[in-house]
């Protein structure tokens, strides 16, 4: 009888050990599964948070393309003028103040005398000989400009000879030309016709004969009429 009781106790102990082992394995399996799920969720979070990336050169190239598409090249304006006494320079400065533009003064190697009669004497002599003054200053990027204002004094009924030298030096084909002059008279003389003869493939707008150095109102009104 005692032997039978000991046998039942041994069997009960074995069953208890088996039950504990199964419970531990189940907990371990559950813990492993939870860890696996957590890792997978974390992995999915990293993937979804990543955004497409570009190498620096690729980003720069994309930005340049978008910029050139969104912002077309803006037309550029240049003011070119020759001034012996400062009157034309004053008019050119007023235009420059009212128009977004670059400005360039034409200078020559052998400048004219400032006395009016002496200037005209030399002009007559040079024209009779078919001689133009040599330009000292040069414009390297003339092709960058779409519209060019050209300012000059009137000598013998047309633009000053340095302007003639400028018009022979540069090809202004396809550009819009806006002439303005300064003189004791109130006309452009034959300067516009002479300009068109030298630069026939240009669009010449209505010019202005500036009456004097104090011409702010006349110039701003003229620019407004041109829509510039």
NUGULO-939440 format. One record per residue (C-alpha): x, y, z. Coordinates in steps of 0.5 Angstrom, whole numbers, padded with zeros to 4 digits, always signed. Example, Ala and Ser with C-alpha at 12.3 -4.5 7.8 and 13.67 -1.06 7.14 Angstrom:
! NUGULO-939440
+0025-0009+0016 +0027-0002+0014 
END
This chain:
! NUGULO-939440
+0000+0000+0000 +0006+0005+0002 +0009+0003-0005 +0003+0005-0009 +0002+0012-0005 +0010+0013-0007 +0008+0011-0014 +0002+0016-0015 +0007+0022-0011 +0012+0021-0016 +0007+0021-0022 +0004+0028-0019 +0011+0031-0019 +0013+0029-0026 +0006+0032-0029 +0008+0038-0025 +0015+0039-0028 +0012+0038-0035 +0006+0043-0033 +0011+0048-0031 +0016+0047-0037 +0010+0048-0042 +0008+0055-0038 +0015+0057-0039 +0016+0055-0046 +0009+0059-0048 +0012+0065-0044 +0018+0065-0048 +0015+0064-0055 +0010+0070-0053 +0016+0074-0051 +0019+0072-0058 +0013+0074-0062 +0012+0081-0058 +0019+0082-0060 +0019+0080-0067 +0013+0085-0068 +0016+0090-0064 +0022+0090-0069 +0018+0089-0075 +0014+0095-0073 +0020+0099-0072 +0023+0097-0078 +0016+0099-0082 +0017+0106-0078 +0024+0108-0081 +0022+0106-0088 +0016+0110-0088 +0019+0116-0085 +0025+0116-0090 +0024+0121-0096 +0027+0121-0103 +0034+0124-0103 +0038+0127-0108 +0046+0128-0108 +0048+0135-0108 +0049+0136-0115 +0042+0132-0117 +0039+0137-0112 +0043+0143-0115 +0041+0141-0122 +0034+0140-0120 +0033+0147-0117 +0037+0150-0123 +0032+0147-0128 +0026+0149-0123 +0028+0156-0123 +0029+0157-0130 +0022+0154-0132 +0019+0159-0126 +0023+0165-0128 +0024+0167-0135 +0030+0171-0137 +0028+0178-0136 +0029+0183-0142 +0035+0187-0140 +0036+0195-0142 +0043+0199-0143 +0043+0206-0143 +0049+0209-0148 +0051+0216-0148 +0056+0221-0151 +0057+0227-0147 +0062+0233-0148 +0060+0238-0144 +0055+0234-0138 +0049+0236-0141 +0047+0229-0144 +0050+0226-0138 +0045+0229-0134 +0039+0227-0138 +0042+0220-0139 +0042+0220-0131 +0035+0222-0131 +0033+0216-0135 +0037+0211-0131 +0034+0213-0125 +0027+0212-0128 +0029+0205-0132 +0032+0199-0129 +0038+0199-0133 +0046+0199-0134 +0049+0205-0136 +0055+0206-0140 +0059+0213-0142 +0062+0213-0149 +0069+0216-0149 +0074+0217-0154 +0082+0217-0155 +0082+0224-0158 +0077+0228-0154 +0074+0234-0157 +0075+0241-0155 +0070+0244-0150 +0069+0250-0154 +0063+0250-0158 +0066+0253-0164 +0072+0249-0164 +0068+0243-0163 +0064+0244-0170 +0071+0246-0173 +0074+0239-0172 +0067+0236-0173 +0067+0239-0180 +0074+0237-0182 +0073+0230-0180 +0067+0229-0183 +0070+0232-0190 +0075+0227-0189 +0071+0221-0187 +0074+0220-0181 +0071+0218-0174 +0074+0218-0167 +0077+0212-0164 +0073+0209-0158 +0077+0208-0152 +0071+0205-0148 +0068+0198-0150 +0062+0194-0149 +0064+0187-0148 +0057+0184-0147 +0052+0188-0152 +0049+0182-0154 +0046+0181-0147 +0041+0187-0148 +0035+0187-0151 +0033+0195-0151 +0038+0200-0151 +0037+0208-0150 +0042+0212-0154 +0044+0219-0152 +0048+0224-0155 +0048+0232-0157 +0046+0234-0164 +0052+0236-0168 +0051+0239-0175 +0044+0237-0175 +0045+0229-0173 +0048+0225-0167 +0055+0227-0165 +0061+0223-0169 +0063+0218-0163 +0055+0216-0163 +0057+0214-0171 +0063+0211-0169 +0059+0207-0164 +0054+0205-0169 +0059+0202-0174 +0063+0198-0168 +0057+0194-0166 +0051+0190-0169 +0045+0192-0166 +0040+0187-0170 +0034+0185-0167 +0034+0190-0161 +0030+0196-0159 +0033+0203-0160 +0031+0209-0156 +0034+0215-0158 +0035+0222-0154 +0039+0228-0156 +0041+0235-0152 +0042+0241-0156 +0040+0248-0157 +0034+0246-0161 +0028+0242-0160 +0029+0237-0165 +0033+0230-0166 +0035+0233-0173 +0036+0227-0178 +0039+0223-0172 +0034+0218-0172 +0034+0217-0180 +0041+0216-0180 +0041+0211-0174 +0036+0207-0178 +0041+0207-0184 +0046+0204-0180 +0042+0200-0176 +0037+0198-0181 +0035+0191-0177 +0032+0195-0171 +0026+0197-0168 +0027+0205-0166 +0022+0208-0162 +0020+0215-0161 +0026+0219-0159 +0026+0225-0155 +0030+0232-0156 +0031+0234-0149 +0031+0242-0148 +0036+0242-0143 +0040+0240-0137 +0034+0241-0132 +0029+0236-0136 +0026+0231-0131 +0019+0232-0132 +0020+0232-0140 +0024+0226-0139 +0019+0222-0134 +0013+0224-0139 +0017+0221-0145 +0018+0215-0141 +0011+0214-0139 +0009+0215-0146 +0013+0210-0148 +0011+0205-0143 +0018+0204-0140 
END
